[in-house]
């Protein structure tokens, strides 16, 4: 076993050395060196997936040191420029940090409510049972974090398929969780980033057009793969009762986040960049809910490490000279989906937000669903592959999950055919009155 681990590590080091050669060639061709360092960081995250936090922090340190020594920051060179940059970013980072930690507890509340345990009772007996389960995951992910939705789907699948889950169906579970989160600002870290950054949730909502089409394309072949591999059995545990108190707590936490964001952006937009109101609202709701049902505080250390990892990549992305990126277009958005399959979608979203000029529904779909094409392309895929280690094979994922890539492309062009490409105006410049619509009042702001 030890020799196998050594060989695997040597293989990963060889791949990283190859990536370093490619990076050197890119630098020689004039690609800004910040992007080279960022690309190496993301490659390291993909290859050394057991040490992602360390890789992200090393990459962030390298980028900061390079900018301190050579290029400086947008505001000014030196430590003063770094301080001003972080002063500009701290509200977004703190909001996201609060939401990531809070949603870890929220997801546990939902799982402990026993709702996932009773879901098998409502599944059909043949391949359509797997198809319905994928749509359940899609719906769950629209209001839970996509990682939580994927893990809940994995737990239910293990139960109803007697522990034998096909790799193609695992890819479909990840795709369903990413699809459901792509059109909801509380369903995926990337869309939550957009929301915190000032993007109107109605601009993100259109991603459901593409996501719904993609689900129809991938759901049938994936469910039939699973039915042939291990037929479904509806054996929900007898005597399981839903804890509606925990379900109510989930609703209260989500409503608190949405309501505070509406109020701040509509009534107090001048103060929205001065304090992390959304993250604070979530935690106030959690502390109040703790008087009713105790949260799983033991989850916070793990969630803390994961949050620091994601925030490190976001800070890296914020330091990139985005004025040198290709102009935002539907072709660029389509390409970002394929890039998201091999690089984490969090920093890609941060880069796109900084650059601006996208139709945000396309971007939400591309970076969210696109990451499903390879197991390490999204956090949901990484989390589910930890539950099912056999999925940690790029070759098998691509071979058996072929329907995910096909669905991504078809879904993208369905969205293009139905709604066209309409680049959004810079969201930071939108007047508050633009948010005062019925849909925004109900959904977010």
Secondary structure, DSSP 8 states (H G I E B T S, - for coil): -HHHHHHHHHHHHHHHHHHHHHHHHHHHTT--HHHHHHHHHHHHHHH-TTSHHHHHHHHHHHHHHHIIIII--SS-SHHHHHHHHHHHHHHHHHHHHHHHHHHHHHHHHHHHTTHHHHGGGGS-SSHHHHHHHHHHHHHHHTTS-HHHHHHHHHHHHHHHTTT---HHHHHHHHHHHHHHHHT-TTS-HHHHHHHHHT--HHHHHTHHHHHHHHHHHHHHHHHHHHHHHS-------TT----HHHHHHHHHHHHHHHHHHHHHHHH-GGGTTTS-HHHHHHHHHHHHHHTTS---GGGHHHHHHHHHHHHHHHHHHHTS-GGGS----HHHHHHHHHHHTTS-HHHHHHHHHHH----HHHHHHHHHHGGGGSGGGSHHHHHHHHHSGGG--HHHHHHHTHHHHHHHHHHHHHHHHHH-------GGG--GGGG-SHHHHHH--
